[in-house]
Amino acid sequence: IIYIYLTYYFNLKNLLNLSQNENQRILIRKELSKLETGLKGEKDTAYFIDFKLSDSDNYVVLHDLRFETEKFSAQIDHLLINKAIGIILVETKNTKAKVTINDDGTMLYDYGNGTSYNQANPLEQSKRHEQILHEILEKYNMKMHIESYVVFLPDVVITNKELPKYFYRADSFYDSIVNNFQKSPMKILGVAAKLITNQILTTREIQNIGNI
């Protein structure tokens, strides 16, 4: 995916150098800025995740993935495979705008000077990605729990006093989900049941799933 982004990025850079149309140049600059912001967001979030989990035997960590089925495709920023939890999908958000997360999960991006627009709920997109992953896992006779999160870089300005459920900051994401897990009796009981029935995956098994 990074290769596709970079190819697109350099093609835009070349087009910017060649274009004599100022309106077109403005649009190209905006697209380049959006790409640069997005790529930085994914890179920085990968750093925070790898810092916590790269040496862990309980996780397999994958970045920048594209999955395809006969009908659909899914572009995933970060995918974590945990022995007990299953698969965790992480959608990265990085923007120069001031963000307000609405009750329905949609987001208002305010760039100032009267420039603002609404973004769709990113969790809805991740839910569609979950369905595609379930379809792929079924081909290998596997069933796994999948959950999705949206992660903002630390310097993104968010107006909400508290982040809604499943929305986190990149630098505290891992600690937050561990803390939430420890406070959830149902999740703890679920892991205990897996231990009793010997359903906790081994390090080799999650590595094999990662390779697939």
C-alpha positions as CSV (number, residue, x, y, z in Angstrom):
1,I,0.0,0.0,0.0
2,I,2.8,2.4,0.8
3,Y,4.3,1.7,-2.6
4,I,0.9,2.7,-4.2
5,Y,0.7,5.8,-2.1
6,L,4.3,6.9,-3.0
7,T,3.8,6.2,-6.7
8,Y,0.6,8.4,-6.6
9,Y,2.5,11.0,-4.5
10,F,5.4,11.3,-7.0
11,N,3.1,11.4,-10.0
12,L,1.3,14.3,-8.4
13,K,4.6,16.0,-7.7
14,N,5.5,15.7,-11.4
15,L,2.1,16.9,-12.5
16,L,2.5,19.9,-10.2
17,N,5.8,20.8,-11.8
18,L,4.3,20.5,-15.3
19,S,1.0,22.2,-14.7
20,Q,0.5,25.8,-15.9
21,N,-3.0,26.0,-14.6
22,E,-3.1,27.7,-11.2
23,N,-6.5,26.3,-10.2
24,Q,-5.2,22.8,-11.0
25,R,-2.0,23.5,-9.0
26,I,-4.0,24.5,-5.9
27,L,-6.0,21.2,-6.1
28,I,-2.8,19.2,-6.5
29,R,-1.1,20.9,-3.5
30,K,-4.2,20.1,-1.4
31,E,-4.1,16.5,-2.4
32,L,-0.3,16.3,-1.8
33,S,-0.8,17.8,1.7
34,K,-3.5,15.3,2.5
35,L,-1.3,12.4,1.4
36,E,1.7,13.7,3.4
37,T,-0.5,14.0,6.5
38,G,-2.0,10.5,6.1
39,L,1.4,8.9,5.5
40,K,2.9,10.6,8.5
41,G,-0.1,9.5,10.6
42,E,0.4,5.8,9.6
43,K,4.1,5.9,10.2
44,D,3.9,7.6,13.6
45,T,1.1,5.2,14.8
46,A,3.2,2.2,13.6
47,Y,6.0,3.6,15.8
48,F,3.8,3.8,18.9
49,I,2.4,0.2,18.3
50,D,5.8,-1.3,17.5
51,F,7.4,0.4,20.6
52,K,5.0,-1.5,22.8
53,L,4.5,-4.8,21.0
54,S,7.4,-5.5,18.6
55,D,9.1,-7.9,21.1
56,S,5.9,-9.4,22.5
57,D,5.2,-13.1,22.0
58,N,1.5,-12.5,22.5
59,Y,1.1,-10.3,19.4
60,V,1.8,-10.3,15.7
61,V,1.8,-6.8,14.3
62,L,1.2,-6.0,10.6
63,H,1.0,-2.6,8.9
64,D,-0.3,-1.3,5.6
65,L,-2.4,-4.2,4.3
66,R,-4.7,-4.6,1.4
67,F,-7.2,-7.5,1.3
68,E,-9.3,-8.5,-1.7
69,T,-12.2,-10.8,-2.2
70,E,-14.2,-11.4,-5.4
71,K,-16.5,-8.5,-4.6
72,F,-14.8,-6.2,-2.1
73,S,-11.4,-4.9,-0.9
74,A,-10.2,-3.6,2.4
75,Q,-7.3,-1.2,3.0
76,I,-6.1,-1.6,6.7
77,D,-3.6,0.7,8.4
78,H,-2.6,-1.6,11.2
79,L,-3.6,-5.2,12.2
80,L,-2.7,-6.8,15.5
81,I,-3.2,-10.5,16.2
82,N,-3.5,-11.4,19.9
83,K,-3.4,-14.9,21.4
84,A,-6.5,-14.3,23.6
85,I,-8.4,-11.4,22.0
86,G,-8.1,-12.3,18.3
87,I,-7.7,-9.6,15.6
88,I,-7.5,-5.9,16.4
89,L,-7.9,-3.4,13.5
90,V,-6.5,0.1,13.8
91,E,-7.6,3.0,11.6
92,T,-5.2,5.9,11.8
93,K,-6.4,9.5,11.7
94,N,-4.1,12.5,11.3
95,T,-5.2,16.0,10.3
96,K,-4.3,19.6,10.7
97,A,-8.0,20.4,11.3
98,K,-9.7,20.7,14.7
99,V,-11.8,17.6,15.1
100,T,-15.2,17.2,16.8
101,I,-16.4,13.6,17.1
102,N,-20.3,13.5,17.0
103,D,-22.5,11.1,19.0
104,D,-23.0,9.0,15.9
105,G,-19.3,8.7,15.2
106,T,-19.2,11.1,12.3
107,M,-16.5,13.8,12.6
108,L,-16.4,17.5,11.9
109,Y,-13.1,18.7,10.6
110,D,-12.7,22.5,11.1
111,Y,-9.8,24.1,9.3
112,G,-10.7,27.6,10.4
113,N,-11.5,30.6,8.2
114,G,-15.0,29.1,7.7
115,T,-13.6,25.9,6.1
116,S,-15.1,22.7,7.5
117,Y,-16.6,19.5,6.4
118,N,-18.0,16.3,7.8
119,Q,-16.2,12.9,7.7
120,A,-18.0,9.6,7.8
121,N,-17.8,7.4,10.9
122,P,-14.5,5.5,10.5
123,L,-15.7,2.7,12.6
124,E,-18.4,1.9,10.0
125,Q,-15.6,1.4,7.4
126,S,-13.7,-0.8,9.8
127,K,-16.9,-2.9,10.3
128,R,-16.9,-3.5,6.6
129,H,-13.3,-4.5,6.8
130,E,-14.1,-6.9,9.6
131,Q,-16.7,-8.7,7.3
132,I,-14.0,-9.1,4.5
133,L,-11.5,-10.5,7.0
134,H,-14.1,-13.0,8.3
135,E,-14.7,-14.1,4.7
136,I,-11.0,-14.6,4.2
137,L,-10.6,-16.5,7.4
138,E,-13.4,-18.8,6.5
139,K,-11.4,-19.9,3.4
140,Y,-8.9,-21.3,5.9
141,N,-11.5,-22.8,8.2
142,M,-10.7,-20.2,10.9
143,K,-13.0,-18.1,13.1
144,M,-11.6,-15.3,15.1
145,H,-13.0,-12.4,17.1
146,I,-12.3,-9.1,15.4
147,E,-12.6,-5.6,16.9
148,S,-11.9,-2.2,15.5
149,Y,-10.4,1.1,16.9
150,V,-9.8,4.6,15.6
151,V,-6.5,6.2,16.6
152,F,-5.5,9.9,16.4
153,L,-2.0,11.2,16.5
154,P,-1.2,13.0,19.8
155,D,-1.0,16.5,18.2
156,V,-4.4,16.3,16.6
157,V,-6.7,18.8,18.3
158,I,-10.0,17.2,19.4
159,T,-12.7,19.3,21.0
160,N,-14.4,16.4,22.9
161,K,-13.8,16.4,26.6
162,E,-13.6,12.6,26.5
163,L,-13.0,10.4,23.5
164,P,-16.0,8.2,22.6
165,K,-15.7,4.4,22.9
166,Y,-13.2,2.9,20.4
167,F,-11.5,6.2,19.7
168,Y,-8.0,6.7,21.2
169,R,-4.8,8.6,21.0
170,A,-1.8,6.8,19.4
171,D,0.6,7.3,22.3
172,S,-1.8,5.8,24.9
173,F,-3.8,3.3,22.7
174,Y,-2.2,0.1,23.9
175,D,-2.3,1.0,27.6
176,S,-5.9,2.1,27.2
177,I,-7.2,-1.1,25.6
178,V,-5.3,-3.2,28.3
179,N,-6.8,-1.1,31.0
180,N,-10.3,-1.5,29.5
181,F,-9.8,-5.2,29.2
182,Q,-8.8,-5.5,32.9
183,K,-11.9,-3.6,33.8
184,S,-14.2,-5.9,31.8
185,P,-15.4,-9.0,33.7
186,M,-16.9,-10.4,30.6
187,K,-13.6,-10.2,28.6
188,I,-11.7,-11.7,31.6
189,L,-14.2,-14.5,31.8
190,G,-14.0,-15.1,28.1
191,V,-10.2,-15.5,28.3
192,A,-10.5,-17.8,31.3
193,A,-13.0,-20.0,29.4
194,K,-10.5,-20.2,26.5
195,L,-7.7,-21.2,29.0
196,I,-9.9,-23.9,30.5
197,T,-10.9,-25.3,27.0
198,N,-7.3,-24.9,25.7
199,Q,-8.4,-22.4,23.0
200,I,-5.7,-19.8,23.6
201,L,-3.5,-19.6,20.5
202,T,0.2,-20.3,20.6
203,T,2.9,-17.9,19.4
204,R,3.5,-20.2,16.4
205,E,-0.3,-20.2,15.6
206,I,-0.6,-16.4,15.5
207,Q,2.6,-16.2,13.5
208,N,1.1,-18.6,10.9
209,I,-2.1,-16.5,10.8
210,G,0.1,-13.4,10.2
211,N,1.9,-15.1,7.4
212,I,-1.5,-16.1,5.8
